[in-house]
Amino acid sequence: MIRYETWEGGPGTPNQRFHRAAMARAEREATRLCDVGAGANPLLNRAEATAAGVAEYVLTDISAEELEKAPDDYEKVVADVTLGQPPGLGGFDLIVSHTVAEHVADPHRFHRAVFEMLTPGGCAMHFFPTFYEPAFLLNRALPERLGSALLGRIQAGREPGGDHQKFPALYRWCRGPTRRQLRRFESAGFEVEEYVGVFGHGYFDGIYPLNRIERKLAEVLRRRPLPALTSYAWVRLRRPRA
């Protein structure tokens, strides 16, 4: 149920590995899929999701402007899932979110809403940065305007008007696979099927020797894991059938 990997622990980045895991889950069991907080950037390509058997792919976001940037071959619903289950949205086999959970002010209400939106036996998958990574501690501490300016310098598309806007990050319920974290998801009604903690990050790519030191530290942590020191995590949750 719990496993660990490093930023370079397999083909692609953790984001790409999460994408493949979500795609495999969609192929296995989803005909109705909801991408929560997707905005301009759906997790799965609509054509590949359709080929996998997903008949209905719904994007939700609180921002109509961000949803408008997404391709037109998705169903789009302006809704704030952090306030509870949106009226008319439910019966999904699979719900996914990618770098959304860290922005949620009331995580219990958010995850309970996701629970209610799933069919019995349905699956939710979330990918998020985890709080005690120093880069994310800095992101939390910096004033929003300064954080946005710095992010725009290091990540393409984060500039004003781009497709990857920066939003205030709170990091509540965004931790590695600690016992407390498992109990949190269980308190929302879920069974935790898989929890993957990721050590390391890509912020020092091209900066030697910082990059080398960071990679070695990540590998040491993978062999002797401390869940509180992960940089990213993703979780697969199941709504029980009864």
Sequence and secondary structure as in RCSB ss.txt:
>XXXX:A:sequence
MIRYETWEGGPGTPNQRFHRAAMARAEREATRLCDVGAGANPLLNRAEATAAGVAEYVLTDISAEELEKAPDDYE
KVVADVTLGQPPGLGGFDLIVSHTVAEHVADPHRFHRAVFEMLTPGGCAMHFFPTFYEPAFLLNRALPERLGSAL
LGRIQAGREPGGDHQKFPALYRWCRGPTRRQLRRFESAGFEVEEYVGVFGHGYFDGIYPLNRIERKLAEVLRRRP
LPALTSYAWVRLRRPRA
>XXXX:A:secstr
 EEEEETTSSSS HHHHHHHHHHHHHHHH SEEEEET TT  SS HHHHHHTT  EEEEEES HHHHHHS TTSE
EEE  GGGS  TT   EEEEEEES GGG S HHHHHHHHHHHEEEEEEEEEEEE TTSHHHHHHHHS HHHHHHH
HHHHSTT STTSSS       TT  SS HHHHHHHHHTT EEEEEEEEE  STTTT TTHHHHHHHHHHHHHHS 
 GGG SEEEEEEE    
